[in-house]
């Protein structure tokens, strides 16, 4: 009985490793060769019809709980295994801010950056991410004049929101701003992030994956 992550180090499953390292529970990584299309295999589609990673299966509870979608996995893990530490309590006013910026990452940043990169034409009022400039300004407001999303306290929101920002800056998918760079530098200092990167790198090396 354990937490199992269907994983490939070049997918969003890499961020799930950081989540688990922050939470501090034992887990197993089950390699899925996405280059060979194994994420579309019947046994994977049976638990995630999208045929995408990450997929977390929590066997530590009665009946395996399956969670997909990176942000949902992070919120689930923090609530179940690190409440009050990585997730504000249900009656904590900070929970609103926590949820706001956690969900901003997949619902605004990811599609907003994709729209910009692909040159999509759309009416700002008809899409959830609005204008690109408004998105960047909102992102700045989330971490300006504070260490983390919730102030001095690191939370799973920083893994979700910060991890998305960190990835996009690394691949030049959004412009770098001083507030972003300073925030990412604080995230890079997290021991759990360093452990996760080492674990992902080990798996990549073991499977002969080119990280260059």
NUBA-220730 format. One record per atom (N, C-alpha, C): x, y, z. Coordinates in steps of 0.05 Angstrom, whole numbers, padded with zeros to 5 digits, always signed. Layout:
<nodes>
XYZ;...
</nodes>
This chain:
<nodes>
+00017-00024+00000;+00000+00000+00000;+00018+00025+00000;+00016+00040-00021;+00033+00064-00023;+00020+00084-00042;+00033+00107-00044;+00026+00126-00065;+00043+00120-00089;+00029+00117-00112;+00042+00110-00137;+00037+00133-00156;+00058+00142-00170;+00056+00163-00190;+00065+00151-00217;+00047+00151-00236;+00054+00143-00263;+00069+00168-00275;+00093+00163-00282;+00113+00185-00284;+00130+00183-00309;+00137+00206-00319;+00159+00209-00338;+00171+00236-00331;+00198+00237-00330;+00211+00262-00320;+00208+00286-00338;+00200+00282-00363;+00197+00304-00382;+00167+00313-00385;+00151+00305-00366;+00123+00313-00366;+00117+00328-00340;+00092+00336-00337;+00084+00350-00312;+00087+00332-00287;+00091+00306-00292;+00095+00288-00270;+00120+00295-00254;+00139+00309-00267;+00163+00318-00253;+00156+00336-00230;+00136+00353-00234;+00128+00371-00213;+00114+00356-00190;+00101+00333-00196;+00089+00317-00175;+00110+00307-00156;+00134+00301-00166;+00155+00292-00148;+00162+00314-00128;+00163+00339-00137;+00169+00361-00119;+00146+00363-00098;+00122+00360-00107;+00099+00361-00088;+00103+00340-00066;+00109+00316-00074;+00112+00294-00055;+00136+00298-00037;+00157+00309-00047;+00180+00314-00030;+00174+00336-00010;+00158+00356-00017;+00150+00376+00002;+00132+00364+00024;+00113+00347+00015;+00095+00334+00034;+00109+00316+00053;+00128+00300+00043;+00144+00283+00060;+00133+00255+00064;+00117+00245+00045;+00107+00218+00047;+00122+00200+00027;+00123+00174+00034;+00136+00156+00015;+00119+00152-00010;+00133+00147-00032;+00119+00144-00057;+00135+00127-00076;+00122+00116-00096;+00135+00100-00117;+00130+00114-00143;+00151+00116-00160;+00148+00126-00187;+00147+00103-00206;+00126+00102-00223;+00123+00081-00242;+00127+00093-00270;+00149+00086-00282;+00157+00098-00308;+00138+00091-00330;+00129+00112-00345;+00112+00109-00369;+00127+00121-00392;+00133+00105-00412;+00149+00114-00435;+00131+00129-00454;+00129+00155-00450;+00111+00172-00467;+00122+00174-00495;+00148+00171-00499;+00159+00171-00526;+00149+00148-00543;+00143+00126-00529;+00132+00102-00543;+00102+00101-00542;+00089+00122-00530;+00060+00123-00530;+00047+00106-00508;+00063+00099-00488;+00052+00081-00467;+00030+00095-00450;+00029+00121-00451;+00008+00135-00436;-00020+00131-00449;-00021+00119-00472;-00046+00113-00486;-00053+00083-00484;-00037+00069-00468;-00043+00040-00465;-00069+00036-00450;-00083+00014-00454;-00109+00009-00442;-00109+00012-00411;-00087+00002-00398;-00087+00003-00369;-00084+00031-00359;-00071+00049-00375;-00069+00077-00367;-00096+00091-00373;-00107+00087-00396;-00133+00099-00403;-00155+00091-00383;-00152+00067-00371;-00172+00058-00352;-00173+00076-00327;-00151+00088-00320;-00150+00105-00297;-00149+00135-00304;-00141+00141-00328;-00142+00169-00338;-00149+00168-00368;-00174+00172-00374;-00183+00171-00402;-00169+00192-00420;-00157+00212-00408;-00143+00232-00424;-00117+00220-00435;-00107+00199-00422;-00082+00187-00431;-00058+00205-00427;-00058+00220-00404;-00036+00239-00399;-00026+00234-00371;-00001+00245-00366;+00011+00244-00340;+00011+00272-00329;+00012+00275-00302;+00015+00254-00282;-00011+00241-00274;-00008+00217-00263;-00031+00203-00251;-00021+00194-00223;-00035+00202-00203;-00028+00194-00175;-00049+00174-00166;-00040+00152-00155;-00058+00132-00143;-00050+00129-00114;-00068+00137-00097;-00063+00137-00068;-00074+00111-00056;-00056+00093-00051;-00064+00067-00039;-00062+00067-00009;-00057+00090+00003;-00056+00092+00032;-00083+00096+00045;-00104+00099+00028;-00131+00102+00038;-00147+00078+00031;-00171+00075+00042;-00188+00053+00036;-00198+00055+00007;-00190+00037-00009;-00196+00039-00038;-00178+00059-00051;-00165+00051-00072;-00146+00069-00085;-00160+00094-00095;-00149+00117-00088;-00159+00143-00098;-00141+00151-00121;-00154+00157-00144;-00140+00166-00167;-00143+00196-00171;-00121+00210-00174;-00122+00239-00178;-00105+00245-00202;-00116+00260-00221;-00101+00270-00244;-00102+00300-00244;-00089+00313-00262;-00086+00342-00264;-00067+00352-00243;-00046+00364-00251;-00024+00371-00233;-00033+00388-00209;-00049+00408-00214;-00057+00426-00192;-00075+00410-00173;-00092+00393-00183;-00110+00377-00166;-00094+00358-00149;-00073+00347-00160;-00055+00329-00145;-00042+00344-00122;-00032+00368-00127;-00019+00383-00106;-00038+00391-00084;-00062+00400-00091;-00082+00408-00071;-00091+00384-00055;-00094+00361-00068;-00102+00336-00054;-00080+00328-00034;-00056+00327-00043;-00034+00319-00025;-00031+00337-00001;-00033+00363-00005;-00029+00382+00017;-00052+00380+00037;-00077+00377+00027;-00099+00375+00045;-00098+00349+00061;-00091+00327+00048;-00092+00301+00061;-00067+00296+00079;-00044+00305+00070;-00019+00297+00084;-00004+00320+00097;-00011+00345+00091;+00003+00367+00103;-00016+00390+00110;-00039+00385+00121;-00058+00407+00128;-00046+00425+00149;-00049+00450+00146;-00038+00469+00165;-00009+00475+00161;+00004+00459+00144;+00032+00464+00138;+00035+00473+00109;+00025+00457+00090;+00026+00465+00062;-00001+00474+00052;-00022+00470+00068;-00049+00479+00060;-00062+00492+00083;-00072+00517+00080;-00087+00530+00102;-00111+00513+00109;-00119+00514+00135;-00142+00500+00144;-00167+00511+00130;-00189+00495+00130;-00213+00503+00117;-00224+00530+00127;-00220+00536+00152;-00231+00561+00164;-00210+00583+00165;-00187+00579+00152;-00166+00599+00152;-00172+00619+00129;-00174+00644+00134;-00179+00664+00112;-00158+00662+00090;-00134+00652+00096;-00113+00651+00076;-00120+00630+00054;-00139+00613+00060;-00146+00592+00041;-00156+00603+00014;-00170+00626+00015;-00179+00638-00009;-00157+00646-00028;-00136+00659-00016;-00113+00666-00032;-00098+00642-00042;-00096+00622-00025;-00083+00597-00032;-00096+00583-00056;-00122+00581-00056;-00137+00569-00078;-00136+00586-00103;-00139+00612-00099;-00139+00631-00121;-00115+00627-00139;-00091+00629-00127;-00067+00628-00143;-00059+00600-00151;-00067+00580-00136;-00062+00552-00144;-00076+00546-00171;-00101+00555-00173;-00117+00550-00197;-00112+00570-00219;-00100+00592-00213;-00092+00612-00233;-00072+00599-00252;-00055+00582-00242;-00034+00570-00259;-00046+00554-00283;-00062+00534-00278;-00073+00519-00301;-00095+00533-00317;-00110+00550-00304;-00133+00562-00317;-00126+00588-00331;-00104+00602-00324;-00098+00627-00336;-00069+00627-00348;-00049+00620-00332;-00022+00622-00341;-00016+00603-00365;-00024+00578-00362;-00018+00558-00383;-00032+00565-00409;-00058+00569-00409;-00071+00576-00435;-00063+00604-00445;-00058+00622-00426;-00050+00649-00434;-00023+00649-00449;-00004+00634-00438;+00022+00632-00451;+00020+00617-00477;+00003+00597-00478;+00000+00582-00503;-00012+00600-00525;-00032+00616-00517;-00045+00634-00536;-00025+00654-00547;-00008+00665-00530;+00012+00684-00538;+00032+00671-00557;+00042+00647-00549;+00062+00634-00565;+00052+00625-00593;+00027+00618-00594;+00016+00608-00619;+00003+00630-00636;+00003+00654-00625;-00009+00677-00640;-00039+00674-00644;-00052+00662-00624;-00081+00658-00627;-00095+00685-00627;-00116+00688-00643;-00133+00711-00643;-00159+00705-00628;-00166+00723-00609;-00190+00718-00593;-00198+00745-00581;-00223+00746-00571;-00233+00769-00557;-00227+00765-00527;-00214+00784-00515;-00205+00782-00487;-00228+00775-00469;-00251+00786-00474;-00274+00782-00456;-00286+00754-00458;-00277+00738-00478;-00289+00712-00481;-00272+00689-00471;-00248+00696-00462;-00230+00675-00452;-00222+00681-00423;-00216+00660-00408;-00211+00663-00380;-00184+00677-00374;-00166+00677-00393;-00139+00688-00387;-00137+00718-00396;-00157+00729-00409;-00157+00757-00415;-00133+00765-00433;-00122+00789-00427;-00099+00798-00443;-00073+00787-00430;-00052+00785-00447;-00027+00775-00437;-00015+00794-00417;-00017+00819-00422;-00005+00839-00403;-00019+00838-00376;-00046+00836-00377;-00061+00834-00352;-00053+00809-00336;-00049+00788-00350;-00040+00763-00337;-00013+00767-00323;+00006+00779-00337;+00032+00783-00324;+00031+00801-00300;+00015+00822-00303;+00011+00841-00280;-00002+00827-00256;-00021+00810-00262;-00034+00795-00240;-00014+00776-00227;+00003+00763-00243;+00023+00745-00232;+00042+00760-00214;+00050+00783-00223;+00068+00800-00206;+00055+00806-00179;+00030+00812-00180;+00016+00820-00155;+00015+00797-00135;+00016+00772-00145;+00014+00749-00128;+00038+00746-00109;+00062+00756-00119;+00086+00751-00103;+00102+00777-00098;+00091+00800-00106;+00105+00825-00101;+00105+00831-00071;+00127+00841-00061;+00129+00850-00033;+00123+00827-00013;+00128+00803-00021;+00125+00780-00002;+00143+00757-00011;+00150+00740+00007;+00168+00718+00000;+00153+00697-00017;+00129+00690-00008;+00114+00669-00022;+00085+00678-00025;+00069+00661-00037;+00041+00668-00043;+00026+00677-00017;+00032+00663+00005;+00018+00669+00030;+00035+00687+00048;+00054+00700+00037;+00071+00718+00054;+00097+00704+00061;+00102+00701+00087;+00127+00688+00095;+00124+00657+00095;+00100+00647+00092;+00095+00618+00094;+00094+00606+00066;+00112+00586+00062;+00111+00571+00037;+00088+00551+00038;+00075+00547+00015;+00052+00529+00014;+00052+00514-00013;+00033+00496-00015;+00031+00481-00041;+00024+00500-00064;+00012+00523-00058;+00007+00542-00079;+00033+00551-00093;+00055+00552-00078;+00080+00560-00089;+00091+00538-00108;+00085+00513-00101;+00094+00491-00119;+00078+00492-00145;+00052+00497-00143;+00035+00497-00167;+00039+00523-00183;+00035+00546-00171;+00038+00571-00185;+00068+00576-00191;+00085+00573-00171;+00113+00578-00175;+00126+00559-00193;+00118+00534-00192;+00129+00514-00210;+00123+00520-00239;+00098+00529-00244;+00090+00536-00271;+00107+00560-00281;+00109+00580-00264;+00125+00604-00271;+00154+00596-00276;+00165+00580-00259;+00193+00572-00261;+00198+00557-00288;+00180+00539-00295;+00183+00524-00320;+00181+00543-00344;+00162+00561-00343;+00158+00579-00366;+00181+00599-00370;+00192+00607-00348;+00216+00625-00350;+00240+00610-00361;+00243+00585-00353;+00266+00569-00362;+00265+00564-00392;+00240+00561-00403;+00237+00556-00431;+00228+00581-00447;+00232+00605-00433;+00226+00631-00446;+00198+00632-00458;+00179+00620-00443;+00151+00621-00452;+00136+00646-00443;+00148+00659-00423;+00138+00685-00415;+00162+00703-00409;+00158+00729-00409;+00181+00747-00405;+00189+00747-00376;+00215+00750-00371;+00225+00751-00344;+00222+00779-00333;+00213+00781-00308;+00211+00806-00294;+00226+00803-00267;+00236+00825-00256;+00251+00823-00231;+00236+00809-00209;+00210+00814-00206;+00194+00801-00185;+00194+00771-00190;+00191+00762-00215;+00191+00734-00221;+00218+00721-00215;+00239+00734-00223;+00266+00723-00219;+00272+00719-00189;+00265+00739-00173;+00271+00738-00144;+00254+00715-00131;+00229+00713-00140;+00212+00692-00129;+00223+00664-00136;+00230+00660-00161;+00240+00634-00170;+00266+00628-00155;+00283+00648-00150;+00307+00643-00135;+00301+00632-00107;+00280+00642-00094;+00272+00632-00068;+00262+00603-00071;+00247+00597-00092;+00238+00570-00096;+00261+00551-00100;+00281+00560-00116;+00304+00543-00122;+00320+00535-00097;+00316+00550-00075;+00330+00544-00050;+00316+00522-00034;+00293+00513-00043;+00278+00493-00028;+00293+00466-00030;+00300+00454-00007;+00313+00427-00007;+00295+00406-00021;+00269+00408-00018;+00251+00388-00031;+00253+00390-00061;+00255+00415-00071;+00258+00418-00100;+00284+00406-00110;+00305+00410-00096;+00331+00399-00104;+00330+00368-00104;+00317+00357-00083;+00314+00328-00083;+00297+00318-00106;+00276+00332-00113;+00259+00324-00135;+00274+00325-00161;+00290+00346-00165;+00305+00348-00190;+00326+00326-00192;+00338+00319-00170;+00357+00296-00170;+00343+00270-00177;+00319+00266-00166;+00304+00242-00171;+00296+00240-00201;+00286+00262-00211;+00279+00263-00239;+00303+00258-00258;+00325+00270-00250;+00349+00267-00266;+00359+00238-00266;+00357+00225-00243;+00365+00197-00240;+00348+00179-00258;+00323+00184-00259;+00305+00168-00275;+00310+00173-00305;+00315+00198-00312;+00321+00205-00340;+00347+00190-00349;+00366+00190-00331;+00392+00177-00338;+00388+00147-00340;+00372+00135-00322;+00368+00106-00321;+00354+00097-00347;+00338+00114-00359;+00324+00106-00383;+00336+00118-00408;+00360+00129-00406;+00375+00139-00429;+00362+00162-00442;+00349+00180-00427;+00335+00203-00438;+00354+00226-00440;+00353+00240-00462;+00370+00263-00467;+00358+00287-00454;+00372+00299-00434;+00362+00322-00420;+00373+00348-00432;+00388+00346-00453;+00399+00370-00466;+00378+00383-00484;
</nodes>
